[in-house]
């Protein structure tokens, strides 16, 4: 990362208010001047900030501060100094996500504060063209661990703002006490002054629409010494506050909240701001994450077949997994996920033979594990093999010797600091044995896939499996999925496990096959587990199979073309010089949209969409251009491809 002192001419607009207000108010602007943050201190020494876009309010004056067991850094503060604004510039690559090569440029200013006892607090602000981030830094040196007690951070919205929020499931509830797991439905388009209370809070990312633009709040930069945060469950007059995990959200006998010797940094509090295109295309969630611990060039994202999605527990046997290996091989997919109880139903010895068979087909196996110790009542196995470093490394060494490509670890305890550290320990140890990792029943990744390139995906969503369990989830599925590109999947990989063309046992599926076909491009995941079975895939037209065979696992560019949270979305993604465009309509009415595809150039492509029958797909040719008309049926969708070699000749 580079920090560059901003030339004097650039500082002119940054320091006008500073000079006029005797260093009590500072205005910091984005490089393009559209976003503006004002930092200030009240007469009683309380730190505050406000945020605007194009001089229109996004956040009213909101609170800043942190409290430890031996110091209160939320009041009685004085400003010792403010650093000169500097330009922060970072370039990095991701192994997966919406953009392979990423550039982050922001203006940073650090405010050095102390309380009446002389305890120091630095608050660092960074303003980029797509959002604002701030971080608490406790710079003193201590040998004794200091315990976090509270954070007074708030986000104060104007009364006209509206919210799209997902409640946190209460810890130690749900099937076999497996909550919390970020698997609830969203409250959509609710006035911020009329948000119902949520007992455990609201998850990140949290989406808001203000007069000044859309705002998506999340956090990143988790170093393992800080708990994961959320928004508190009750907002007062549109002001939301940082919330904390519930008491049960901890590794057995582990800490709940941050507790560490100083110095200590909080995660970055991130507010992406702009139009919906800015929200969907922003990479702030990884821009502000910790850099990769190693390049991990061996990591290869890809698509996987998965028997459990529709066939459930009984499918986890040797013969069925041979079928799904053959299925993945025939589709050109590099992975097969073998789910719960494989150690009992197949066993290590036969799994090793299965891995050998898969390798002959150029397919790697991913194996399921139960994370849990004492924090839930689940009985699925393998269980208890990852709890200590010695156990993990012995197990991972065995898997590496067997030729296993990766693991799926399920049923985590929540967001306490000891659980966050547990995630990192698993990822670090797995990297040493060249194992890919997928977390289920888990927290939001918060940019960890940048820090650990072997971290492929995480559930942290009310995903497809819930549709197979409950008709209510199937009834809400379309709107829920149209919400995800604007929230849960905006920054972090998401293992929704999409795409089914078959009927779901005992469930009435409302989404069309065109809708389902759009999802593997619409959703981002380093491992994209396709829910459809081999037999179901054999029943769709060859052009559908051809399309799914060729979907890339890594993207070079992503663009939101059109959409609205919970209603519809159309997104274009580029891999190399090939463009894929997918869209879904989550409403009960046909929707016609005009797509500007001029950025693709003059190309002849194809579109697969619904016919009049929601279960029948048709393929047609179309040319890219500045105004491409697309019709989507109710709960329908489409998938387009514009290959690099399809330039239209004049």
C-alpha positions as CSV (number, residue, x, y, z in Angstrom):
1,X,0.0,0.0,0.0
2,X,1.3,3.5,-0.9
3,X,0.5,6.7,1.0
4,X,1.2,9.8,-1.0
5,X,1.0,13.3,0.4
6,X,-1.6,15.2,-1.6
7,X,-0.3,18.3,-3.5
8,X,-1.1,21.7,-2.1
9,X,-3.6,22.5,-4.8
10,X,-5.6,19.4,-4.1
11,X,-5.7,20.3,-0.4
12,X,-7.4,23.6,-1.0
13,X,-10.9,22.3,-0.9
14,X,-10.1,19.8,1.9
15,X,-8.9,22.4,4.4
16,X,-11.2,25.3,4.0
17,X,-13.4,24.4,6.9
18,X,-10.4,23.5,9.0
19,X,-9.0,27.0,8.7
20,X,-12.3,28.6,9.5
21,X,-13.3,26.5,12.5
22,X,-10.1,26.5,14.6
23,X,-9.4,22.8,14.0
24,X,-12.7,21.6,15.5
25,X,-14.2,20.6,12.2
26,X,-12.5,18.9,9.3
27,X,-13.9,18.2,5.9
28,X,-12.4,15.3,3.9
29,X,-13.5,14.7,0.3
30,X,-13.2,11.8,-2.1
31,X,-10.7,12.1,-5.0
32,X,-13.5,13.1,-7.4
33,X,-15.1,15.5,-4.9
34,X,-18.5,13.8,-4.8
35,X,-18.3,12.4,-1.3
36,X,-17.6,14.5,1.8
37,X,-17.1,13.6,5.4
38,X,-17.1,16.1,8.2
39,X,-15.3,15.1,11.4
40,X,-15.9,17.2,14.5
41,X,-15.8,17.3,18.3
42,X,-18.6,18.5,20.5
43,X,-18.1,21.0,23.3
44,X,-18.1,18.1,25.7
45,X,-15.4,16.2,23.7
46,X,-17.5,13.7,21.9
47,X,-16.3,12.7,18.4
48,X,-18.8,13.0,15.5
49,X,-18.9,12.6,11.8
50,X,-21.4,13.3,9.0
51,X,-21.5,12.2,5.4
52,X,-22.9,13.7,2.2
53,X,-22.8,13.0,-1.5
54,X,-22.9,15.9,-4.0
55,X,-23.8,18.1,-1.0
56,X,-26.9,16.1,-0.2
57,X,-27.0,14.4,3.2
58,X,-26.4,10.6,3.4
59,X,-25.8,10.5,7.2
60,X,-26.7,13.1,9.7
61,X,-24.1,13.9,12.4
62,X,-23.4,10.5,14.0
63,X,-21.4,9.2,16.9
64,X,-17.9,7.8,17.2
65,X,-16.1,6.3,20.2
66,X,-14.9,3.1,21.9
67,X,-14.8,2.0,25.6
68,X,-12.4,-0.5,27.1
69,X,-12.4,-1.9,30.6
70,X,-9.8,0.7,31.8
71,X,-10.6,3.7,29.6
72,X,-13.6,5.5,28.1
73,X,-12.7,6.9,24.7
74,X,-16.2,8.1,23.8
75,X,-16.3,11.4,25.6
76,X,-14.1,14.1,27.2
77,X,-11.8,13.9,24.2
78,X,-9.5,16.6,23.0
79,X,-8.0,16.7,19.5
80,X,-4.2,16.6,19.7
81,X,-3.6,16.8,16.0
82,X,-4.9,15.8,12.6
83,X,-2.6,14.3,10.0
84,X,-2.2,15.9,6.6
85,X,-4.6,14.3,4.1
86,X,-2.7,11.6,2.1
87,X,-3.6,9.7,-0.9
88,X,-3.8,5.9,-0.3
89,X,-3.3,3.8,-3.4
90,X,-3.5,0.0,-3.5
91,X,-3.4,-2.6,-6.3
92,X,-4.1,-6.2,-5.7
93,X,-5.5,-9.4,-7.3
94,X,-8.2,-11.7,-6.1
95,X,-8.5,-15.4,-6.9
96,X,-12.2,-14.9,-7.3
97,X,-15.0,-12.3,-7.1
98,X,-16.5,-9.6,-9.3
99,X,-13.1,-8.3,-10.5
100,X,-9.7,-10.1,-10.7
101,X,-7.5,-7.0,-10.7
102,X,-8.5,-4.3,-8.2
103,X,-7.4,-0.7,-7.6
104,X,-8.3,1.2,-4.4
105,X,-7.6,5.0,-4.2
106,X,-8.7,7.1,-1.2
107,X,-7.9,10.2,0.7
108,X,-7.0,9.4,4.3
109,X,-6.8,11.6,7.4
110,X,-6.1,10.4,10.9
111,X,-7.4,12.3,14.0
112,X,-5.2,11.9,17.1
113,X,-7.3,12.2,20.3
114,X,-6.9,11.7,24.0
115,X,-9.2,11.7,27.0
116,X,-8.7,13.5,30.3
117,X,-6.7,10.5,31.7
118,X,-4.3,10.8,28.8
119,X,-5.4,7.6,27.0
120,X,-4.9,7.9,23.3
121,X,-7.3,7.2,20.4
122,X,-6.7,7.6,16.7
123,X,-9.6,7.6,14.3
124,X,-8.6,7.1,10.7
125,X,-11.0,8.1,7.9
126,X,-10.6,7.1,4.2
127,X,-12.8,8.5,1.5
128,X,-12.8,6.9,-1.9
129,X,-15.1,7.7,-4.9
130,X,-17.4,4.8,-3.9
131,X,-17.6,5.2,-0.1
132,X,-16.2,6.0,3.3
133,X,-14.4,3.9,5.8
134,X,-13.2,4.6,9.3
135,X,-11.2,2.6,11.9
136,X,-10.4,3.0,15.6
137,X,-6.7,2.6,16.5
138,X,-5.5,2.3,20.1
139,X,-1.8,3.1,19.7
140,X,-0.5,2.6,23.2
141,X,1.7,-0.3,24.3
142,X,0.4,-2.6,27.1
143,X,1.4,-6.0,28.3
144,X,-1.9,-6.6,30.0
145,X,-4.9,-7.5,27.8
146,X,-7.5,-4.8,27.7
147,X,-11.1,-5.9,27.3
148,X,-13.6,-4.3,24.9
149,X,-16.8,-3.0,26.5
150,X,-18.6,-0.9,24.0
151,X,-18.5,1.0,20.8
152,X,-20.6,4.1,20.4
153,X,-20.5,4.2,16.6
154,X,-23.8,5.2,15.0
155,X,-25.2,5.7,11.6
156,X,-27.9,8.5,11.7
157,X,-30.2,8.5,8.7
158,X,-32.6,11.3,7.7
159,X,-36.2,10.4,8.4
160,X,-37.0,9.9,4.7
161,X,-34.4,7.1,4.3
162,X,-35.5,3.5,3.8
163,X,-33.9,0.2,4.8
164,X,-33.4,-3.3,3.5
165,X,-32.3,-5.4,6.5
166,X,-31.8,-9.0,7.5
167,X,-32.3,-9.9,11.2
168,X,-29.7,-11.9,13.0
169,X,-31.1,-15.3,14.2
170,X,-31.1,-15.6,18.0
171,X,-28.2,-17.7,19.2
172,X,-28.9,-21.2,20.4
173,X,-32.2,-21.4,18.5
174,X,-33.2,-23.3,15.3
175,X,-32.6,-26.9,14.4
176,X,-30.3,-28.5,16.9
177,X,-29.3,-25.1,18.3
178,X,-27.4,-24.2,15.1
179,X,-28.3,-20.5,15.0
180,X,-27.0,-17.8,14.4
181,X,-26.2,-18.4,10.8
182,X,-27.2,-15.4,8.8
183,X,-30.0,-17.3,7.2
184,X,-33.1,-15.1,7.6
185,X,-35.3,-13.2,5.1
186,X,-34.9,-9.5,4.6
187,X,-37.2,-6.7,5.7
188,X,-37.4,-4.7,2.5
189,X,-38.1,-1.1,1.8
190,X,-39.0,-0.1,5.3
191,X,-38.8,3.5,6.6
192,X,-35.9,3.9,9.0
193,X,-38.2,5.4,11.5
194,X,-40.4,2.3,11.4
195,X,-37.9,-0.5,11.7
196,X,-39.2,-3.3,14.0
197,X,-37.0,-4.4,16.8
198,X,-34.7,-7.4,16.1
199,X,-33.7,-9.3,19.3
200,X,-30.2,-10.2,18.1
201,X,-29.7,-7.2,15.7
202,X,-29.3,-6.8,11.9
203,X,-26.6,-8.4,9.9
204,X,-24.0,-6.8,7.6
205,X,-24.2,-5.7,4.8
206,X,-27.1,-3.4,5.6
207,X,-28.6,-1.5,2.7
208,X,-30.3,2.0,2.9
209,X,-31.7,4.4,0.4
210,X,-31.2,8.1,1.2
211,X,-31.8,11.4,-0.5
212,X,-28.0,11.5,-1.1
213,X,-27.8,8.0,-2.6
214,X,-27.7,4.4,-1.7
215,X,-25.6,3.3,1.3
216,X,-24.4,-0.2,2.1
217,X,-22.8,-0.6,5.5
218,X,-20.5,-3.5,6.4
219,X,-17.0,-4.1,7.9
220,X,-13.7,-5.6,6.9
221,X,-10.1,-6.0,8.1
222,X,-10.7,-8.8,10.6
223,X,-7.3,-9.8,12.1
224,X,-8.7,-12.4,14.5
225,X,-8.4,-10.1,17.6
226,X,-11.8,-8.5,17.2
227,X,-15.3,-9.8,17.3
228,X,-17.7,-9.5,14.3
229,X,-20.2,-6.7,14.6
230,X,-23.7,-5.9,13.3
231,X,-26.3,-3.2,13.8
232,X,-28.2,-3.2,17.0
233,X,-31.7,-4.5,16.8
234,X,-33.5,-1.2,17.8
235,X,-33.0,2.1,16.0
236,X,-34.2,5.4,17.4
237,X,-35.4,8.0,15.0
238,X,-33.4,6.5,12.1
239,X,-30.1,6.2,14.1
240,X,-28.6,2.7,14.0
241,X,-25.8,1.7,16.3
242,X,-23.0,-0.9,16.2
243,X,-24.1,-4.1,17.9
244,X,-22.3,-7.1,19.3
245,X,-22.7,-10.9,19.2
246,X,-24.9,-12.6,21.8
247,X,-23.3,-14.3,24.8
248,X,-23.6,-17.8,23.3
249,X,-21.6,-16.9,20.2
250,X,-18.3,-18.2,21.3
251,X,-15.9,-21.1,20.8
252,X,-16.1,-23.4,23.8
253,X,-14.8,-21.4,26.8
254,X,-13.5,-18.7,24.5
255,X,-13.9,-15.0,24.5
256,X,-16.9,-13.2,23.2
257,X,-15.6,-9.6,22.7
258,X,-12.2,-8.3,21.8
259,X,-9.6,-8.7,24.5
260,X,-6.0,-8.0,23.7
261,X,-2.9,-6.2,24.7
262,X,-2.5,-2.8,22.9
263,X,-1.9,-1.6,20.3
264,X,-5.2,-2.8,18.7
265,X,-7.2,-1.8,15.7
266,X,-10.9,-2.2,15.1
267,X,-12.2,-3.6,11.7
268,X,-12.9,-0.9,9.2
269,X,-16.5,0.4,9.3
270,X,-17.4,0.7,5.7
271,X,-20.2,2.8,4.0
272,X,-20.4,2.3,0.2
273,X,-22.2,5.2,-1.2
274,X,-23.6,6.1,-4.7
275,X,-26.1,4.7,-7.1
276,X,-27.0,1.0,-7.2
277,X,-24.4,0.5,-9.8
278,X,-21.8,1.8,-7.3
279,X,-23.0,-0.6,-4.6
280,X,-22.9,-3.6,-6.9
281,X,-19.6,-2.8,-8.5
282,X,-17.7,-1.5,-5.5
283,X,-14.9,-3.6,-4.0
284,X,-14.6,-1.8,-0.7
285,X,-15.2,-5.1,1.2
286,X,-11.9,-6.4,-0.1
287,X,-10.1,-3.1,-0.6
288,X,-10.0,-2.7,3.2
289,X,-9.4,-6.3,4.1
290,X,-6.0,-7.6,5.2
291,X,-3.7,-8.5,2.2
292,X,-3.2,-12.1,1.2
293,X,-1.0,-14.2,3.6
294,X,0.4,-15.9,0.5
295,X,-0.3,-15.9,-3.3
296,X,-1.6,-19.5,-3.2
297,X,-1.3,-20.0,-7.0
298,X,-2.6,-23.5,-6.6
299,X,-6.1,-22.2,-5.8
300,X,-8.5,-22.9,-8.7
301,X,-12.1,-21.7,-8.3
302,X,-14.8,-23.6,-10.2
303,X,-18.2,-25.3,-10.4
304,X,-19.1,-28.4,-8.5
305,X,-21.8,-31.0,-8.7
306,X,-23.5,-31.9,-5.4
307,X,-25.9,-34.7,-4.7
308,X,-27.2,-33.6,-1.3
309,X,-29.0,-30.5,-2.6
310,X,-32.0,-32.5,-3.9
311,X,-31.3,-36.1,-2.9
312,X,-30.3,-35.3,0.8
313,X,-28.5,-37.7,3.2
314,X,-29.3,-41.0,1.4
315,X,-27.3,-39.8,-1.5
316,X,-24.0,-39.8,0.4
317,X,-22.9,-43.3,-0.6
318,X,-20.1,-44.6,-2.9
319,X,-22.3,-45.5,-5.9
320,X,-24.1,-42.1,-6.0
321,X,-20.8,-40.2,-5.7
322,X,-19.4,-42.1,-8.6
323,X,-22.4,-40.9,-10.6
324,X,-21.8,-37.3,-9.6
325,X,-18.1,-37.5,-10.4
326,X,-19.1,-38.8,-13.9
327,X,-21.7,-35.9,-14.0
328,X,-19.1,-33.3,-13.1
329,X,-16.7,-34.7,-15.6
330,X,-19.2,-34.7,-18.4
331,X,-20.0,-31.0,-17.7
332,X,-16.3,-30.1,-17.5
333,X,-16.7,-29.1,-13.8
334,X,-13.7,-29.5,-11.6
335,X,-15.3,-30.5,-8.3
336,X,-17.8,-32.7,-6.5
337,X,-19.0,-32.0,-3.0
338,X,-19.5,-35.0,-0.8
339,X,-21.7,-34.1,2.2
340,X,-22.5,-35.2,5.7
341,X,-21.6,-38.6,7.2
342,X,-19.3,-39.6,4.4
343,X,-16.9,-41.0,7.0
344,X,-19.6,-43.4,8.1
345,X,-21.3,-44.2,4.8
346,X,-18.2,-44.4,2.6
347,X,-15.2,-44.3,5.0
348,X,-11.7,-43.0,4.6
349,X,-10.3,-46.0,2.7
350,X,-13.1,-46.0,0.0
351,X,-13.0,-42.2,-0.1
352,X,-9.4,-42.4,-1.0
353,X,-10.3,-44.8,-3.8
354,X,-13.1,-42.4,-4.9
355,X,-10.6,-39.5,-5.0
356,X,-8.4,-41.6,-7.2
357,X,-11.3,-42.3,-9.6
358,X,-12.2,-38.6,-9.6
359,X,-8.6,-37.6,-10.4
360,X,-8.8,-39.9,-13.5
361,X,-11.8,-37.8,-14.6
362,X,-10.0,-34.5,-13.8
363,X,-12.3,-33.9,-10.9
364,X,-11.4,-33.0,-7.3
365,X,-13.4,-34.0,-4.2
366,X,-14.6,-31.6,-1.5
367,X,-15.5,-33.2,1.9
368,X,-18.0,-32.0,4.5
369,X,-17.0,-31.5,8.2
370,X,-18.8,-30.6,11.4
371,X,-17.1,-27.6,13.1
372,X,-19.0,-28.1,16.3
373,X,-17.7,-28.7,19.8
374,X,-20.1,-27.9,22.6
375,X,-22.0,-25.0,20.9
376,X,-24.8,-27.1,19.3
377,X,-26.4,-30.5,19.3
378,X,-25.7,-31.7,15.8
379,X,-24.7,-35.3,15.3
380,X,-23.5,-35.2,11.7
381,X,-20.0,-36.5,11.2
382,X,-17.0,-36.1,10.8
383,X,-17.3,-34.1,14.0
384,X,-14.7,-32.8,16.5
385,X,-11.8,-33.3,14.1
386,X,-11.0,-29.7,13.6
387,X,-11.2,-28.3,17.1
388,X,-7.5,-28.1,18.0
389,X,-4.6,-27.3,15.8
390,X,-3.1,-30.7,16.3
391,X,-6.3,-32.4,15.3
392,X,-6.8,-30.1,12.3
393,X,-3.3,-30.5,10.9
394,X,-3.4,-34.3,11.3
395,X,-6.7,-34.4,9.5
396,X,-5.6,-32.1,6.8
397,X,-2.4,-34.0,6.2
398,X,-4.5,-37.1,5.8
399,X,-6.8,-35.4,3.3
400,X,-3.8,-34.1,1.3
401,X,-2.4,-37.6,1.1
402,X,-5.8,-38.9,-0.1
403,X,-5.8,-36.3,-2.9
404,X,-8.8,-34.3,-1.5
405,X,-9.2,-30.8,-3.0
406,X,-11.0,-29.0,-0.2
407,X,-13.4,-29.0,2.8
408,X,-16.8,-27.7,3.7
409,X,-17.1,-26.8,7.4
410,X,-20.6,-26.4,8.9
411,X,-22.4,-25.3,12.1
412,X,-20.3,-22.5,13.6
413,X,-21.1,-20.8,16.8
414,X,-21.6,-17.2,15.7
415,X,-19.6,-13.9,15.8
416,X,-17.6,-13.9,19.0
417,X,-13.9,-13.1,18.8
418,X,-13.0,-16.7,19.6
419,X,-15.1,-18.0,16.7
420,X,-13.6,-15.4,14.3
421,X,-10.2,-16.6,15.4
422,X,-11.3,-20.2,14.8
423,X,-12.3,-19.4,11.2
424,X,-8.8,-18.0,10.6
425,X,-7.1,-20.9,12.2
426,X,-9.0,-23.3,9.9
427,X,-8.1,-21.3,6.8
428,X,-4.5,-20.9,7.7
429,X,-4.0,-24.6,8.5
430,X,-5.9,-25.6,5.4
431,X,-3.7,-23.4,3.2
432,X,-0.6,-25.3,4.5
433,X,-2.1,-28.5,3.0
434,X,-3.4,-26.9,-0.1
435,X,-7.1,-27.3,0.8
436,X,-9.9,-25.1,-0.5
437,X,-12.4,-24.0,2.2
438,X,-16.1,-23.4,2.3
439,X,-17.9,-22.3,5.5
440,X,-21.6,-23.2,6.1
441,X,-23.8,-22.2,9.0
442,X,-21.3,-19.4,9.2
443,X,-20.8,-15.6,9.5
444,X,-20.4,-13.1,6.7
445,X,-16.8,-13.5,5.2
446,X,-16.0,-9.7,5.6
447,X,-13.2,-9.8,3.0
448,X,-11.4,-12.8,4.3
449,X,-11.2,-14.3,0.8
450,X,-8.6,-11.6,0.1
451,X,-6.6,-12.5,3.1
452,X,-6.9,-16.2,2.6
453,X,-7.1,-17.0,-1.2
454,X,-8.0,-20.6,-0.4
455,X,-11.3,-19.3,1.2
456,X,-13.7,-20.0,-1.7
457,X,-17.1,-19.2,-0.3
458,X,-19.4,-19.1,2.6
459,X,-23.1,-19.7,3.0
460,X,-24.3,-16.9,5.4
461,X,-27.5,-16.7,3.4
462,X,-31.0,-18.2,3.4
463,X,-29.9,-20.4,0.5
464,X,-31.4,-23.1,-1.8
465,X,-31.5,-25.8,0.9
466,X,-34.1,-23.7,2.8
467,X,-36.3,-23.7,-0.3
468,X,-36.2,-27.5,-0.3
469,X,-37.2,-27.6,3.4
470,X,-40.0,-25.0,3.6
471,X,-42.7,-23.8,1.2
472,X,-42.6,-20.4,2.8
473,X,-39.0,-20.1,1.6
474,X,-40.0,-21.2,-1.9
475,X,-42.8,-18.6,-1.9
476,X,-40.3,-15.8,-1.0
477,X,-37.4,-17.1,-3.1
478,X,-37.6,-14.9,-6.1
479,X,-37.7,-11.6,-4.2
480,X,-35.1,-12.9,-1.8
481,X,-32.7,-13.8,-4.6
482,X,-33.2,-10.4,-6.3
483,X,-32.1,-8.8,-3.0
484,X,-28.8,-10.6,-2.8
485,X,-26.6,-8.9,-5.5
486,X,-27.3,-5.6,-3.7
487,X,-26.5,-6.8,-0.1
488,X,-25.1,-10.2,1.0
489,X,-23.3,-10.9,-2.3
490,X,-22.1,-7.3,-2.9
491,X,-18.7,-7.8,-1.5
492,X,-18.3,-11.4,-0.4
493,X,-18.6,-14.9,-2.1
494,X,-21.9,-16.5,-1.3
495,X,-22.6,-20.3,-1.4
496,X,-26.3,-20.1,-2.3
497,X,-26.0,-23.4,-4.3
498,X,-28.1,-22.2,-7.2
499,X,-29.9,-23.6,-10.3
500,X,-32.5,-26.4,-10.3
501,X,-34.6,-27.3,-13.3
502,X,-36.3,-30.3,-11.8
503,X,-39.3,-30.2,-9.5
504,X,-38.4,-30.1,-5.8
505,X,-39.9,-32.9,-3.7
506,X,-43.0,-31.6,-1.7
507,X,-42.3,-28.0,-2.7
508,X,-44.0,-25.8,-5.3
509,X,-41.1,-23.9,-7.1
510,X,-42.2,-20.5,-8.4
511,X,-39.0,-19.5,-10.2
512,X,-38.8,-20.3,-13.9
513,X,-36.0,-22.2,-15.5
514,X,-34.8,-19.0,-17.1
515,X,-34.6,-17.5,-13.6
516,X,-32.6,-20.5,-12.4
517,X,-30.2,-20.4,-15.4
518,X,-29.3,-16.8,-14.7
519,X,-28.1,-17.5,-11.1
520,X,-24.6,-18.9,-11.6
521,X,-23.5,-15.7,-13.3
522,X,-25.7,-13.4,-11.1
523,X,-24.3,-14.8,-7.9
524,X,-20.6,-14.8,-7.0
525,X,-18.9,-17.7,-5.4
526,X,-15.4,-19.2,-5.7
527,X,-17.0,-22.6,-5.6
528,X,-20.4,-22.6,-7.3
529,X,-22.3,-25.7,-6.2
530,X,-25.0,-26.5,-8.8
531,X,-28.1,-28.0,-7.2
532,X,-29.4,-29.8,-10.2
533,X,-28.8,-33.6,-10.4
534,X,-27.2,-35.5,-13.2
535,X,-30.6,-36.9,-14.2
536,X,-32.3,-33.5,-14.1
537,X,-29.5,-32.0,-16.2
538,X,-30.0,-34.8,-18.8
539,X,-33.5,-33.5,-19.3
540,X,-32.7,-30.0,-20.4
541,X,-31.8,-29.0,-23.9
542,X,-28.2,-29.4,-25.1
543,X,-27.8,-25.6,-25.5
544,X,-28.5,-25.3,-21.7
545,X,-25.8,-27.9,-20.9
546,X,-23.4,-26.2,-23.3
547,X,-24.0,-22.9,-21.5
548,X,-23.4,-24.3,-18.0
549,X,-20.3,-26.2,-19.2
550,X,-18.6,-22.9,-20.2
551,X,-19.5,-20.6,-17.3
552,X,-16.2,-19.1,-16.0
553,X,-15.3,-19.3,-12.3
554,X,-13.2,-16.1,-12.3
555,X,-14.4,-12.7,-13.5
556,X,-12.4,-9.7,-14.8
557,X,-15.1,-7.1,-14.7
558,X,-18.7,-6.7,-13.5
559,X,-21.4,-4.2,-14.3
560,X,-24.9,-3.6,-13.0
561,X,-27.0,-2.9,-16.0
562,X,-30.4,-2.4,-14.3
563,X,-32.2,-3.5,-11.2
564,X,-33.8,-2.7,-7.9
565,X,-33.4,-4.6,-4.6
566,X,-35.9,-7.4,-4.2
567,X,-37.5,-6.8,-7.6
568,X,-35.1,-7.4,-10.4
569,X,-31.5,-7.4,-11.4
570,X,-29.5,-7.5,-14.7
571,X,-25.7,-7.9,-14.4
572,X,-22.9,-8.2,-17.0
573,X,-19.6,-10.0,-16.2
574,X,-16.5,-10.4,-18.3
575,X,-14.1,-13.3,-18.3
576,X,-11.2,-12.6,-20.6
577,X,-12.9,-11.0,-23.6
578,X,-16.1,-13.0,-23.2
579,X,-19.2,-11.3,-21.8
580,X,-22.0,-12.9,-19.9
581,X,-25.2,-11.1,-19.1
582,X,-27.9,-12.5,-16.7
583,X,-31.1,-11.1,-15.4
584,X,-34.0,-12.1,-13.1
585,X,-37.4,-10.7,-12.5
586,X,-38.8,-11.3,-9.0
587,X,-42.2,-9.7,-9.5
588,X,-45.5,-11.3,-10.5
589,X,-45.7,-9.2,-13.7
590,X,-43.8,-9.3,-16.9
591,X,-41.0,-6.8,-17.0
592,X,-39.5,-5.2,-20.1
593,X,-36.0,-3.6,-19.8
594,X,-33.7,-1.8,-22.2
595,X,-30.0,-2.8,-21.7
596,X,-27.2,-0.7,-22.9
597,X,-24.7,-3.3,-24.1
598,X,-22.6,-0.9,-26.2
599,X,-19.6,-1.5,-23.9
600,X,-19.4,-5.0,-25.3
601,X,-18.8,-3.8,-28.9
602,X,-20.6,-5.0,-32.0
603,X,-21.1,-8.7,-31.3
604,X,-23.5,-11.5,-32.2
605,X,-24.4,-13.4,-29.1
606,X,-27.1,-15.7,-27.9
607,X,-29.8,-15.5,-25.2
608,X,-31.5,-18.3,-23.4
609,X,-34.8,-17.3,-21.9
610,X,-38.2,-18.6,-20.9
611,X,-40.9,-19.5,-23.4
612,X,-44.5,-19.1,-22.4
613,X,-44.0,-22.2,-20.2
614,X,-41.9,-21.5,-17.1
615,X,-40.2,-24.9,-17.5
616,X,-39.3,-24.5,-21.1
617,X,-36.2,-22.7,-22.3
618,X,-35.5,-21.3,-25.8
619,X,-32.4,-20.0,-27.4
620,X,-32.1,-17.1,-29.8
621,X,-29.4,-15.0,-31.4
622,X,-29.1,-11.3,-30.7
623,X,-26.7,-8.4,-31.4
624,X,-25.3,-6.2,-28.7
625,X,-25.9,-2.5,-28.9
626,X,-26.9,0.6,-27.1
627,X,-30.5,-0.4,-26.6
628,X,-31.2,-4.1,-26.4
629,X,-34.8,-4.9,-25.4
630,X,-35.4,-7.8,-23.0
631,X,-38.7,-9.2,-21.7
632,X,-38.7,-11.2,-18.5
633,X,-41.7,-13.2,-17.5
634,X,-43.0,-13.1,-14.0
635,X,-40.5,-14.9,-11.8
636,X,-38.5,-15.4,-15.0
637,X,-35.0,-14.6,-16.3
638,X,-32.4,-14.9,-19.0
639,X,-28.8,-15.7,-19.7
640,X,-26.8,-14.1,-22.6
641,X,-23.3,-14.9,-23.9
642,X,-21.2,-12.7,-26.2
643,X,-18.1,-14.6,-27.1
644,X,-14.8,-12.9,-27.9
645,X,-14.8,-14.2,-31.5
646,X,-18.3,-13.1,-32.4
647,X,-17.6,-9.6,-33.6
648,X,-20.2,-8.4,-36.1
649,X,-18.6,-7.4,-39.4
650,X,-19.8,-4.2,-41.1
